[in-house]
């Protein structure tokens, strides 16, 4: 039982740390990519990186499981894509497509879809 708890703790810590490293590059932003033009406070950035982003990443994982479970019902009705977007895609966009500390969801403006399938130029590479 202790080995299972240790494995769960290691996986949780790995996911939390990976979300910190993925989002950490955004903290060097000068504020021009934030909706109000000002970079958020350090506390907001820490809360976003340590709490919000891991939670939305987990929400995406749970949504993916739920999406697979509901496929027998959503495929015949043609709503599998809508459910997948709402349960998996939207939480992933909220996790990875907004500047760190920015809690407003403006990811459609700065994420990967320009309508032409190309990466939006507002995304830092």
MODELLER restraints for C-alpha pairs under 7 A, 6 or more apart:
rsr = mdl.restraints
at = mdl.atoms
rsr.add(forms.Gaussian(group=physical.xy_distance, feature=features.Distance(at['CA:16:A'], at['CA:54:A']), mean=5.72, stdev=0.5))
rsr.add(forms.Gaussian(group=physical.xy_distance, feature=features.Distance(at['CA:19:A'], at['CA:49:A']), mean=6.93, stdev=0.5))
rsr.add(forms.Gaussian(group=physical.xy_distance, feature=features.Distance(at['CA:19:A'], at['CA:53:A']), mean=6.69, stdev=0.5))
rsr.add(forms.Gaussian(group=physical.xy_distance, feature=features.Distance(at['CA:19:A'], at['CA:54:A']), mean=6.36, stdev=0.5))
rsr.add(forms.Gaussian(group=physical.xy_distance, feature=features.Distance(at['CA:20:A'], at['CA:49:A']), mean=5.52, stdev=0.5))
rsr.add(forms.Gaussian(group=physical.xy_distance, feature=features.Distance(at['CA:20:A'], at['CA:50:A']), mean=6.95, stdev=0.5))
rsr.add(forms.Gaussian(group=physical.xy_distance, feature=features.Distance(at['CA:23:A'], at['CA:49:A']), mean=6.79, stdev=0.5))
rsr.add(forms.Gaussian(group=physical.xy_distance, feature=features.Distance(at['CA:23:A'], at['CA:100:A']), mean=6.24, stdev=0.5))
rsr.add(forms.Gaussian(group=physical.xy_distance, feature=features.Distance(at['CA:26:A'], at['CA:99:A']), mean=5.69, stdev=0.5))
rsr.add(forms.Gaussian(group=physical.xy_distance, feature=features.Distance(at['CA:26:A'], at['CA:100:A']), mean=5.73, stdev=0.5))
rsr.add(forms.Gaussian(group=physical.xy_distance, feature=features.Distance(at['CA:27:A'], at['CA:100:A']), mean=6.16, stdev=0.5))
rsr.add(forms.Gaussian(group=physical.xy_distance, feature=features.Distance(at['CA:30:A'], at['CA:39:A']), mean=6.56, stdev=0.5))
rsr.add(forms.Gaussian(group=physical.xy_distance, feature=features.Distance(at['CA:31:A'], at['CA:37:A']), mean=5.39, stdev=0.5))
rsr.add(forms.Gaussian(group=physical.xy_distance, feature=features.Distance(at['CA:31:A'], at['CA:38:A']), mean=4.66, stdev=0.5))
rsr.add(forms.Gaussian(group=physical.xy_distance, feature=features.Distance(at['CA:31:A'], at['CA:39:A']), mean=4.23, stdev=0.5))
rsr.add(forms.Gaussian(group=physical.xy_distance, feature=features.Distance(at['CA:32:A'], at['CA:38:A']), mean=6.97, stdev=0.5))
rsr.add(forms.Gaussian(group=physical.xy_distance, feature=features.Distance(at['CA:33:A'], at['CA:99:A']), mean=6.96, stdev=0.5))
rsr.add(forms.Gaussian(group=physical.xy_distance, feature=features.Distance(at['CA:34:A'], at['CA:99:A']), mean=6.73, stdev=0.5))
rsr.add(forms.Gaussian(group=physical.xy_distance, feature=features.Distance(at['CA:34:A'], at['CA:102:A']), mean=6.59, stdev=0.5))
rsr.add(forms.Gaussian(group=physical.xy_distance, feature=features.Distance(at['CA:40:A'], at['CA:101:A']), mean=5.70, stdev=0.5))
rsr.add(forms.Gaussian(group=physical.xy_distance, feature=features.Distance(at['CA:40:A'], at['CA:102:A']), mean=6.86, stdev=0.5))
rsr.add(forms.Gaussian(group=physical.xy_distance, feature=features.Distance(at['CA:44:A'], at['CA:101:A']), mean=5.10, stdev=0.5))
rsr.add(forms.Gaussian(group=physical.xy_distance, feature=features.Distance(at['CA:45:A'], at['CA:100:A']), mean=5.62, stdev=0.5))
rsr.add(forms.Gaussian(group=physical.xy_distance, feature=features.Distance(at['CA:45:A'], at['CA:101:A']), mean=4.04, stdev=0.5))
rsr.add(forms.Gaussian(group=physical.xy_distance, feature=features.Distance(at['CA:48:A'], at['CA:100:A']), mean=6.48, stdev=0.5))
rsr.add(forms.Gaussian(group=physical.xy_distance, feature=features.Distance(at['CA:48:A'], at['CA:101:A']), mean=5.34, stdev=0.5))
rsr.add(forms.Gaussian(group=physical.xy_distance, feature=features.Distance(at['CA:49:A'], at['CA:100:A']), mean=6.93, stdev=0.5))
rsr.add(forms.Gaussian(group=physical.xy_distance, feature=features.Distance(at['CA:53:A'], at['CA:95:A']), mean=5.27, stdev=0.5))
rsr.add(forms.Gaussian(group=physical.xy_distance, feature=features.Distance(at['CA:56:A'], at['CA:91:A']), mean=5.58, stdev=0.5))
rsr.add(forms.Gaussian(group=physical.xy_distance, feature=features.Distance(at['CA:56:A'], at['CA:95:A']), mean=5.90, stdev=0.5))
rsr.add(forms.Gaussian(group=physical.xy_distance, feature=features.Distance(at['CA:57:A'], at['CA:91:A']), mean=6.92, stdev=0.5))
rsr.add(forms.Gaussian(group=physical.xy_distance, feature=features.Distance(at['CA:57:A'], at['CA:92:A']), mean=6.48, stdev=0.5))
rsr.add(forms.Gaussian(group=physical.xy_distance, feature=features.Distance(at['CA:57:A'], at['CA:95:A']), mean=6.36, stdev=0.5))
rsr.add(forms.Gaussian(group=physical.xy_distance, feature=features.Distance(at['CA:59:A'], at['CA:91:A']), mean=6.60, stdev=0.5))
rsr.add(forms.Gaussian(group=physical.xy_distance, feature=features.Distance(at['CA:60:A'], at['CA:87:A']), mean=6.51, stdev=0.5))
rsr.add(forms.Gaussian(group=physical.xy_distance, feature=features.Distance(at['CA:60:A'], at['CA:88:A']), mean=4.70, stdev=0.5))
rsr.add(forms.Gaussian(group=physical.xy_distance, feature=features.Distance(at['CA:60:A'], at['CA:91:A']), mean=5.47, stdev=0.5))
rsr.add(forms.Gaussian(group=physical.xy_distance, feature=features.Distance(at['CA:60:A'], at['CA:92:A']), mean=6.05, stdev=0.5))
rsr.add(forms.Gaussian(group=physical.xy_distance, feature=features.Distance(at['CA:63:A'], at['CA:87:A']), mean=4.58, stdev=0.5))
rsr.add(forms.Gaussian(group=physical.xy_distance, feature=features.Distance(at['CA:63:A'], at['CA:88:A']), mean=5.25, stdev=0.5))
rsr.add(forms.Gaussian(group=physical.xy_distance, feature=features.Distance(at['CA:64:A'], at['CA:87:A']), mean=6.76, stdev=0.5))
rsr.add(forms.Gaussian(group=physical.xy_distance, feature=features.Distance(at['CA:64:A'], at['CA:88:A']), mean=5.61, stdev=0.5))
rsr.add(forms.Gaussian(group=physical.xy_distance, feature=features.Distance(at['CA:67:A'], at['CA:83:A']), mean=6.69, stdev=0.5))
rsr.add(forms.Gaussian(group=physical.xy_distance, feature=features.Distance(at['CA:67:A'], at['CA:84:A']), mean=5.98, stdev=0.5))
rsr.add(forms.Gaussian(group=physical.xy_distance, feature=features.Distance(at['CA:67:A'], at['CA:87:A']), mean=6.93, stdev=0.5))
rsr.add(forms.Gaussian(group=physical.xy_distance, feature=features.Distance(at['CA:71:A'], at['CA:80:A']), mean=6.43, stdev=0.5))
rsr.add(forms.Gaussian(group=physical.xy_distance, feature=features.Distance(at['CA:74:A'], at['CA:80:A']), mean=4.71, stdev=0.5))
rsr.add(forms.Gaussian(group=physical.xy_distance, feature=features.Distance(at['CA:93:A'], at['CA:107:A']), mean=6.41, stdev=0.5))
rsr.add(forms.Gaussian(group=physical.xy_distance, feature=features.Distance(at['CA:94:A'], at['CA:105:A']), mean=6.42, stdev=0.5))
rsr.add(forms.Gaussian(group=physical.xy_distance, feature=features.Distance(at['CA:94:A'], at['CA:107:A']), mean=6.62, stdev=0.5))
rsr.add(forms.Gaussian(group=physical.xy_distance, feature=features.Distance(at['CA:97:A'], at['CA:107:A']), mean=5.33, stdev=0.5))
rsr.add(forms.Gaussian(group=physical.xy_distance, feature=features.Distance(at['CA:97:A'], at['CA:110:A']), mean=6.85, stdev=0.5))
rsr.add(forms.Gaussian(group=physical.xy_distance, feature=features.Distance(at['CA:97:A'], at['CA:111:A']), mean=5.34, stdev=0.5))
rsr.add(forms.Gaussian(group=physical.xy_distance, feature=features.Distance(at['CA:98:A'], at['CA:106:A']), mean=6.96, stdev=0.5))
rsr.add(forms.Gaussian(group=physical.xy_distance, feature=features.Distance(at['CA:98:A'], at['CA:107:A']), mean=5.59, stdev=0.5))
rsr.add(forms.Gaussian(group=physical.xy_distance, feature=features.Distance(at['CA:110:A'], at['CA:120:A']), mean=6.20, stdev=0.5))
rsr.add(forms.Gaussian(group=physical.xy_distance, feature=features.Distance(at['CA:110:A'], at['CA:122:A']), mean=5.34, stdev=0.5))
rsr.add(forms.Gaussian(group=physical.xy_distance, feature=features.Distance(at['CA:110:A'], at['CA:123:A']), mean=5.92, stdev=0.5))
rsr.add(forms.Gaussian(group=physical.xy_distance, feature=features.Distance(at['CA:111:A'], at['CA:120:A']), mean=6.01, stdev=0.5))
rsr.add(forms.Gaussian(group=physical.xy_distance, feature=features.Distance(at['CA:111:A'], at['CA:123:A']), mean=6.35, stdev=0.5))
rsr.add(forms.Gaussian(group=physical.xy_distance, feature=features.Distance(at['CA:112:A'], at['CA:118:A']), mean=6.80, stdev=0.5))
rsr.add(forms.Gaussian(group=physical.xy_distance, feature=features.Distance(at['CA:112:A'], at['CA:119:A']), mean=4.56, stdev=0.5))
rsr.add(forms.Gaussian(group=physical.xy_distance, feature=features.Distance(at['CA:112:A'], at['CA:120:A']), mean=5.36, stdev=0.5))
rsr.add(forms.Gaussian(group=physical.xy_distance, feature=features.Distance(at['CA:113:A'], at['CA:119:A']), mean=6.15, stdev=0.5))
rsr.add(forms.Gaussian(group=physical.xy_distance, feature=features.Distance(at['CA:113:A'], at['CA:120:A']), mean=6.31, stdev=0.5))
rsr.add(forms.Gaussian(group=physical.xy_distance, feature=features.Distance(at['CA:114:A'], at['CA:120:A']), mean=5.64, stdev=0.5))
